[in-house]
Structures are given as structure tokens and as C-alpha cells.
């Protein structure tokens, strides 16, 4: 039985391809083809498809027919160039390069100068008149081929060069003469013979075959596999192989090589931007050994080539409708385009280019919106280290809150406040922070802690304040007694200037220049376009009128999470402690009444700042011991007091506190008496908060403000919790409205942040007007990870070993997303119109926003400084979906 | 337009019903009908259906036709009895009682003596010749009717009686004369008039109508609603109403009333068992005011009635094929049967009755297996307080490990060990226990702690040892300095005798008599029958050869969980600490090698005890700080040392330990560096354990033992964790087998105890030969409950307020079961033959076993003493399923 076979085409001349064929020809190959087709000067060549690579990977042999195809394309190339591979008088030289569908820089192998042998090197000399260049090219080819194709230890070649230089008494490779290099060719060939037992292959066609195999094989080297795993690139894509005529930028003063961008990638300005070197090779530009010249100089030096190049740049940008990154070589006055791709750019540039191109009619608004990386926007919203500053990193920690700050390292909050009020800049530097440190944090430019993760007290509060914070700097060893800290052998005294970069998680000794945030007109333009497309609403997590106002400036459409616990800190802490310590109802009620008064003011401020936009207020969530001193500290203090003549009365006072602390002590506070469990155990607490909210709302209404009240009950795991608390909440609302003689629309909802709540969301929906996904806690309980513990202890190792592909507290994990999706489906099934949002920190992470969009949520909520990112990410999610839909049509 | 209507029957004469109609006629009504039909002497009457009740509940009126039906059934009853309701010469009196499909004792309302008025009371006097009895009946009727039907405050009637007695100068109700009671009738009528504004209804038919409405309404009283919520009885069932001719056991010395069982409910012996009172009413027997006589006395007193009764008992038992509980009344020599139902019994009786009835051919084996409550078996496996002992409870705590113990309260482990070894019985009494206390726990009869929940160290270790343990006794205030503890005002010195009941969670001052466990031949018989039917296998959680052997005796079919952390305690603790504290590889390896040697012996012992049965060994699970001193204790110790002249060297040693403790310190250890995360972070640790397991297995094989090895990797949340650790495990196995020159079958599996593992079980199944559901941790993370914290802090309140229907750490919660089911489905879909079991404590809870059976698991595993319960529960699950299937056929 015979099978009928469709003949598969494995090799494409550059003329036969185009930019859309990147899965077949790879990124490099398809762009070379595109440039060729639109008439730009590309050194001729052909591309072997990824499919050929895949067949080779699977079978360890070329697919049938590939050899013949290569032969015929090579013959055509030789004909086109009027040169022959290995020719003794005018040899064709080619490069053999990998080119996968997605850029994997440096991961796979390349062979240059292929086609040289003892015969053809003479032809090269004849053509170039440059013996040294020719022998140098030859020895480079043997060296590269030996290493890449024959897998000979590269050091052997390096050692031979070193020995030769020693023999010749020279220091630099460039000092070796043509005869020296010829000698090196022999030495290299001897190395090949010794290591492989065979002569270096002189047959160019054989050289080509082996090189192609080497590139195919490099798809599966460990480096490339790891890279693909990291960037989630499929193993089944394969790499294409580009065989291209060599051109040389180092053939004298009419030759040059360079890199350019069609617009300024730093600023986005529409101007000529690039560097080049005369009489040099591509590597020299990249390596930065010689000082490059700005591209504008080329106008004087080689005016004709310059015109050709700038024309090509214009053509490419118009063609790709994007800013392009180009590699070119000028060989003896003739321009050759060696590569192009869409160019990387800064956030500012991305915005400007997007807006300008839209104005120029090159792209539409949707495309402009898709052209800006949301995560990049962060650069524009916080001060940062001057990118040109030279920075010696003293220690690394966790990038807990973005932005950079400079100031005196100060070790306690009182002193930080004192100096801060005196106008000094300080970095509050602590083991970790507690609510007691709040005044110091307010006074500081930034916060640095040796312990704690990205949800430690320091991190959460700093993010809320928009202040830079670096936490978990394990190398930081604070010696409070001597008021110094050590990092390894470096000792830093209190008051010494340090700089921190909370975006990178870096500590620097001394002052680093900062550059201010630079949101531009373009920033607002792109975001306003984004708003036209996005389906997800974007709210903010804000606990103060100031944060709320800031977020509103950034486009927040409401508050998705106002944490009331932050209102229990600072000067309120003594009242809160009084409430917790109260041993009779009168004392407790007095404390609660005091809290009622201050909470009411808190809420009035927030409702005013958010006039007519929804405000979701979460009732108290954290365990009460967070408002009390630390157990160990207190025990040590009492023990010490007993030896240091402290009065019995004072000790008894401390012991009373100790008793309260012990009563509240928990083995796993994350999973203990907190959230709605507090509301069940101490009903007066939630009732006070609800009363404060509703009284505040009534006051606002009377003042002509429109408060949109959403009360949120946290940490529900069982519907009965919500049922009971909703009833109690409604009773209080009813009472207050009756007292005030007014009415009020309000919603009562819950956080879904426990797996049990997620899998019983149909039951819970019955008593909830909205769900807000608390993805921080949901991640903690779904994984069984305590964020505080894992970020310091084993997250780094997990990321290193690729056990986790990313930090699930930054980007929503697929498993956690699955739990969320179960909840969305159950909740919507039970109550189709239920409002669904996210108020975990993932709400400000662009990747996660996409997941939330796809899950069908109504809004995300994030810290004020992340609101713009979320707006953009939400728009991109909608647009990407439309594109997918139209792709599938 | 007219609707054609099927006439619904709402009233059934007792002759028309049967025992199968309990959903229509209620439990009481259907059994009265059944007795009537089989010819037993039941006072005639009729039953109004639950459907009528439901219609009344919904519409607040009788369904159409009900009045007529009542009229005609009443007429028939009057005809049958030859008496008329309200008749002035020979009145019919009836009772009106509720009777729901499921017993709800005392929850709903009853009216007795209905039909009395000024006229008919005279008829009653005429018939009984007893004025006092007649007026007493009349005033009781008015009182009961007033309270139940007219909703008059009962205290008003009681006050009137008290006042009358004061006026008459008597103390007891029984001292009131017939004229006194007649006076009371007038007073009661006046109360009714005053409270309702209407005269007491004299029309018997009206009395009946109101009483029926009162019973209907009582279905929805708060008490009944709460009861139904608690016992998960549907609100939609409704109650039936039984209208029955009154008979009186207090009509002189030929009348009597009593309660009897067809077999001895304490022992199960097939003998006459019951009590009665001559010339008394039913309430008198139950109230225990008068001393009852054994039923055998009736043979002499009223031989004819006795014969009739014993005959009726025989008939009923044969008819119901179960031991029956009977209420009867003898009215002037004539026996009347007033109620029957299946009788409650002790565990021993349940077993004996089941086995005897099977022998007698009354029931088959399956029925016998269904007749024993698994939870009851616990009574038979542990010593317990003598049920006849008088016990004054000193304090209550959590029932952490079942059984009872008596001994001297001893406050530290060393002293406990010392006394224990000297042959004294001690109860180790601690704040909470730590691994350091292990030797004291071994030496003690029981363990008592003031802190900690049901998974505290004390609880877990005690259950493993099968020792009684009471934890979380908050009232227990230990004063270590004076070596006393206080409970309220009671002071207990160290060395005083106390008794604890770990089944009930009770502490008693002084010695309580204990009765030993009494597993009988019947016990083994019923369990062997159970084994014939169950589909679920039953394994045990055991960490020592002794536990393993004990469990095997109880029928365990393997070990489902051998925790290796318990092997790290006791005399191994110093080695473990050495390993943790090691600051170089040599020290660590030396410690690991020492551990290897002892672990190997541990496993050899277990494999031998479980020869040819599977042994699932869990690699180390708890966080390492569990093996180190407590942070706070150590800090206090160091602080104290600085003042008490401790040498600097010693302090430095302590500080070194402190450093290690701080390094391991975690905010939420439950969610921290434990389980497979340890295996990833310290690969040598798991490798050592795997080596010990495989070397032990090889040794056993050489000795002719058949080890069935299952290695379990705990706390996996991401498939990559298992993938990496499985690879490393297999490498070690491969190495050891190569060294030993042998082979070995083994399984490698994982625990599913985190929600993320559950929702990604399809991915995880790829690398797991089995899943073992760790339902303790799964409950903790699904709920976000730290068991240690919630059991002490708010579980009681949650249960009180019915926010939780039961403790989810004892019986599997439906939400957690949902997560488990998601995992089962995904796991089986990916790997249909994957072995699935449970090794959480729920594995020994009968209700949970049923859930696991329904989820389709292969086995459950529980502590040795729970194995029999699980075997029985598993069998009942299978049989119940068969019954359901056949019911649906």
C-alpha cells in the first residue's frame, strides 16, 4: 500500500516569505523576507522552516527532500550573488543563524563566515586585498564551528590564542599580524583533529549541513529549554535556520555597521536615533569596546548610504506601523539591512509614539492603546533612581512598594518623626514595623526593614501611602544597642545617608540622584482612549480622603476597599486598646463611643472625596492582637522589670496587658479570630462601625454630597455568618435612618477570600449584593502559603527551581483563578446581577487584570498609583478579546 | 370554569393506617395505627395528617373538608366507645397530641382530658365515683388548654394554685380536696375570662377545633424550629395530630401505668424489663416522683393484665423485628397500649440484640449490621466513668482523646515519669504539652491541659497512644510557682487525685470509679458481618509497631498514615536539633546519618507489624521550629539569665539557639515552611527518610517479611513540587536497591490537603500513585480556620448560634467535602486507577465515613481505637446505598 504524499516545502528564499510567516520562518527570517519583498537591500539568503527543525528534533534526521531543497536554494543564491561557496577566487560566505517564532536572545547557536577553507580564504584575500582580515575571518570560523558544531571546549581555542600572544609578546588580539593569524588557523585545525579525531571539514556544503544540524539541536539545549519554560514558550514551535550571504562592515573606511531606531526609544521623539562604527563589525557596536558615533554623522561621512538608510527607516516604519529597531551594515558604500523588529522603548516613549502615530494616521486608537505595556506606566508615577546614576548595591530585599527615596537611616519612629518635622529626609530603618511606628512612617521618605514580606505591615502601609519600601533585606543586621547596621562587613551608622529603590528592592549606601515622576499629556491621552474600550471598571483601595482624592485624579471610579483597621491606628490606638482591655461593659461602650465619633469623621471625609462614586467599606478585619504589644517583647519587658526595680504597680499594669495579649494570642493569626468572626464574637464592634458609616452618609447627604455606600463583611466562610451579620447590619441601618429621618440606598456584600466561600458561593450569593474577591487571602488559603513567611523563606528558591513560574502574590495563580472562577459561576448562577470585583493586590497587576476580565468580573480595585495600569490593562483585555473573536470568525 | 378536584383524605382512623405511613400520620400515629391493625388494645382514635398541618401553616385555615372529616370520624369514635364528647352522664374524653414523622420530644403541644365542661365533669364523677379525680382532671384541662391553646401565661394558673394552698393551709397539690379543686376550676375560668376577654369554651367540639389548631401551630414555634435546624429535619414535613380516647391509670388499685422494653436496653438480655406504678398517671412514672415497681411484680398484682402485656410485647417485637419501647396503661384491669417505638439501647445491648435476633431468625445479617450505631462502639473500647458513679464536674474542656483516667495531678513531665515509674497513677497537668513532655505523657494515665485544641500536641499524641486527654480547660489556672491550680475558688495541690473523662471533656476532683472496656463476642460477630458488606477499606494511623499491632487486632487493613515526626521526638530530639542547628555540612550530615540509623529501625518495626499489608509513610511534615524551644520562653530565659549570674558562655549557647529559633520563627506556621516545602528546601532530609524506608524494606524482605511500601509526600500545592520530589525519591530508591541488589514494589503518592491541590488534582495525578486526603488541613485551609485557635476561641459560640451545625474538625463539612469531590473527579479523570484514601481524623467519624464512601474513595484511615467504628460505618454506607438503589427501582 502506498500513501499519497503532499510535498512539503522546507526552504524559502527571502523573496518567498513575509512578516506574517513567523511561525514558519521565525521572527528574524520572516522580517528578512518582509524587507526583501518590500524592496529593501537585504543580503540574499534563504530560511529553513521550523517544521524541518521539529522533524529533525523528533527523528534525529533531516526530513526527506530537505537536502535537495537546500541544494537548489543554495545554487540559486550562488547564481544570484555570482559567487560560489568555497570558491578559490571569489567565494560566497554565509552566516547560519537560528530564528525562533519568539525572540530568545542568545539562547541558540550561530555560525558566521561559513564557506571558508584553505582555498577560499585565498579568494577572500584576492577580493578584499586584506590578508589579516581574511585569516582572522578564517580562524574565527574554525573557532566558532569547532565550538558550536563540533562541541569542542571553547577554552581550548582561547588558550591557544593566549599562548600565541605570549609567544609573540603582544597583549591584544588586534596586535596579531596576518602570519600570526595564519599560524592560529593551523593550531585551531590541530585542536579540531585532536578533539574530534577528524580533520576540520573543508567541504563548504558539509560545513553547511553540520551547521544547520547544530542550530536545529540548539533548540533543545538546556539554556533554551529553561528560557522557554520561564517565558512560557511552547517547546513544539522549533526554530527556523537562516542562511544568508555575509556582508562586512569592516572592509575599510567606506564600510560601517550600526544599529538604529526609527524614533527615539527613550523619549519617543520622531527623530533619527542610532549609532554606528566605521570599518567595524556588528559585534563591536554591541560590545561597546569602541566609542560609537551618532547616526547623524553618517550624513557627512557616507551621504549616499545615509540617505538610503533614512529612506529605509521611513519605509519600514510606515510598513510596520510601529517604531522599528534596525541592524545595518554598509559594505564598501553599499547599505545592507541585516535585521529589523519592533523596537523596545521606555514608558514615556511608548506613550508618545502611540499618540503621535495615531495623529499621523499610522495607527488607530485601539492599536495605540495596545502599544503601551501597562507595567511600564509604573515608571512614570514614582520618583526613581536616575537611570544614568552609577549605583553600588549594598543589599537586596523585596520590592515592597515602588519608587525611590534618599535620606538618613533612622532606627526608630520617634526620632524619624522628630527629624522629619525638622525638615530632614529620613529612611525609617527597622527590623519590622508595627502600628506603633506609624508616625515615623508618615514622617519618612521611605521604609526599609530587614524582615517581613510584601504584605508585612511596612509593605502594606507604605503602598497605601505611595511611599517606597524595601522589606525582607535579610543581610541587614540591625544593632539597636549601638545604633548601627551591618551588611556583611559594611557598617552603617544611624544618620548616614542611604538610598532605597522600592521598585527593584535595592538598598544603596549614600545618595543616589532621583528623577521625578513624569506623567505627560500623552499619558492622559492614552488612558482616556483606554477608558473608551475597557469593560472592567477600575476602583481603588484607599483608607483616607487624601488617598481617595489621589486615586480619583488617576481615574478611579470608586473605592473597592476602604480598610477600617488603618483608622484604628495612630492616635486612636489607645482607644482601641481600651476597648480590647475593657473588663466591663461600661468601659467597653465608652471606648466604642469614642471610636464611633472618630470613625464617623473618617467616613465623612471619604464620602466627600468620592462624592457620587461607590465606596466599599470593609468592617474590621485583622485579629485584635495586632493592636496590642507583641507577646515576646512584653514577656521580656516584664522579666526585665522584675530585676530593675520597676514598681510593683507598674509591673501589675504590664501583667494586665500581658493577660490580654495572651487571651488574644494565636498560633496562626491568619486563620484565627478575625474578619467576620470578630463581628460574631463582638457584635458591638461591627454595629459601631455600621452606625458610623450610616451616620456619616446621612450627614453628607444633608450637605448635598451623594454618598454611595457599600458595606463589606470580610472573611466569610459559611453563609450563616453573612446571614447573621447582614441581619444585624440592616437593623443598625434601619435604626440610624429612623433616628435621622432620612433614607439611603446601600449595598451589603462580602469578600470571597476563603476556598469554602468560593465553593459555596451560590449559597452566599443569597445574602450578598456583591462579592469582592480578596485574592491575597484567597491565594494564601488556596496554596496554604502564609505570605509573610514564604516570601522571606522559600519563595526565592521556588522561583529559582521553577517550581513556581512567578510570585502568586503578584500575579494571580491559575489554581487560585480556578477557585475564583468556580465562585463566579456559582454566584452568577444563583444571582445573575450580583456585582463582582477584586480588591486584592492583584487588581493592579496587568496580567491578573486580564484574568479577571476573562472571568467576567465587573471591576478591579487597586492602590491609587496602580489605577492607571489597571485602566490600561483592562482596555487591552477588551481589545485583545475583540481581536480573538474576529480572528476566530 | 370549574376545576375537577380529587378529594384528599385528611383524617385516618387508627384502623386505617399502618407503620409505613409515618410521613402522613407521624411516628406516634402510624405506630398507634399499626398496633390497632395487628389487634393490640389501643384506645380508639384518629389521626389528622401532616398534609392538613402544612396547608394550615401555609394558609392559616383548615383545608376544605377537614371539619367534615373530623366530624364524621368523631361521630364514629363516639359510636365505637358508646360515649359522647361533653355528655352529662358518660362523657368521652380525648387527648390531642402532636406526632411528627421524626421524634421531636417535648417540642410541640398536647391537650389532655378534652371534652370536660361543667356538665360533663358531672358525668365523669358519675362514671368514676371519684369527685376529686374528676375536678382535678377538669382544672388540669382548663389549665392546659389555657396555656397551650389560649396562650395565657402559665404562671397565672400556678400562682392561683399557690394562693389556694396558702389559704387552705396545705403544702402539696394532693392535699387539696374535691371542693378546693372545684374552687380552682372557677378561679381558672376567671383567669381565662380576664386574659382573653372571653369565657372558657364549654363546647367540646369547639375545644377540639382550637386544640387541633394549637398543635398545628406548635410545628412552627421557635423551639421546634431550632430543634429541626439542629437535627436537620425538614420544615416542610409538618406534624400530624392524634385525637385519642383518654384512659386513666389512676382509677384505683386495678389501674396502673408503666413503660417497658421488650429486651433489656442496658445489656440486651432477652428478658422482661420495665417499671410501673399502680393507681397513677403516665407523667408520674416519667417524673420519678414515686418509686416505681419492676414490671415482674405486675404478674402478682394483676396477673391477667400482665399476661396480656407480655403477649403484646412478644407480638410487637416479632412484628417490628426490633426491640420495642412501650407505654401502657391499665384502666380498671384492662390493658391499653398507648405508644410504641423502637427502643434506645446501650452499645453492648445493641450488639447483643442484633446478634441474638439474627440467631433467632428475626433479622438478617445486613439488618443486624445496620442496628448498631458506630459512634456507640467507642463506649466499649476505653475505660470510662462508672455510669452509676456520682460525679461533680470541676471543670469542662475539650474531649480531645476518649476514655477516662484517675491519678495524681502532676505538673511536669519529669516528675510524672518519676512517679509513673514508681507505679503511681498520674495525670500530667500542663498549660500545654510540647515534644519535651513526651516521657511524662508516656508515664501518665491521662493528660489534662488548660490550653490547646483537639489537634494540640497533647491531643494528637494522646489519641495516638489511646490515652484519655482533656484539653483547652480554660477555667484551669495553673500556678507553677506554688504548684497548685485553681478552678474558680477551688484550689488543687500537685499530687491531689483528679479524674478526667476524655470522652466528655470533664475534670473531676477526687477519684471516680472506672469501668473497663468491654468488647464482647457480639462485638466481633457484628464487625465480622460488617466486613462482609463494606466496600471501603479501613486502615489506621499509626507511628509505632505497638500502635500498628493494636490496630491490626482491631481489623486495620494497613497503615494509611505513619507520621514520621513522632519519630523525631523523645531521645531523638537532640539529634534533630543538632541537624537544625548545624552550621556546616559535616555536622548536618552526621546528624542525618544518626537519624538514618534510628529511622531505619522504626520502619523495620512497622513493616514487621504490618507484614503483607500496605504501609503509607508520610515524609516529615511539621515546621522545624516544633523541634526547637519556644521563642518567648527562650527570650525570657535569656533575659533572666542576664540578671542571675549565668555564665557568659552559657548565655551565648542560649543565644545561638535563639538565633536558630528566630530563623525558623513564622507568623503562621500552619501555612509556612513545612511538608514538601521542607523537602524542597532541605533535600537531604527527605532523601535520608526515603533511604531509611527502603533500607528497612530490604532488610525485612531478607527476613521473609513482606513490606508493602507507600511513600507519601505531604502538603503539595503545585504539581511541580511533587514532580521534583518524586524524581529525587525515585533516585534514592534506585540507588538503595542497586546497593542492596534487590528489587521492591512501591508506590509514591501525595496528600491532598490544600485547596489548590484539590482543584489541580488532574495535573497532580500524573505524578501520584495515590492521593490521601488530609482532611484536617484541608478543613483548616478551606475554611481559613486554624484548629488550635478556633476550638478554644469561637467554635463554641459558632455552635451555640448555629452558625456551624457541628464541629467541622470532627465531621466533614459539606463545603470541604465539595472540594474533596472536585479533587476525586479530576484525579480519577486523569488517572482512573489512582488509589484514593483519607487519613485525616474524619476517617474515624461515622458520618464522615459515609461521605467518603459516597465520594467513591478506596479507603479511610483512622486511629487504632476508631478502626472498629470505621469498619461498621463503612458497611452501613454500603448497605444503605443498596437499600436506596432498591428503593429507587
Interface residues (C-beta under 8 A of the other chain):
Chain A: X631 X632 X635 X636 X639 X640 X643 X666 X667 X668 X669 X670 X671 X672 X673 X677 X680 X681 X715 X717 X718 X720 X721 X724 X753 X754 X755 X756 X759 X760 X777 X780 X781 X782 X783 X784 X785 X786 X788 X789 X790 X793 X794 X797 X798 X801 X802 X803 X804 X813 X814 X815 X816 X818 X819 X822
Chain B: X631 X632 X635 X636 X639 X640 X643 X666 X667 X668 X669 X670 X671 X672 X673 X677 X680 X681 X715 X717 X718 X720 X721 X724 X753 X754 X755 X756 X759 X760 X777 X780 X781 X782 X783 X784 X785 X786 X788 X789 X790 X793 X794 X797 X798 X801 X802 X803 X804 X813 X814 X815 X816 X818 X819 X822
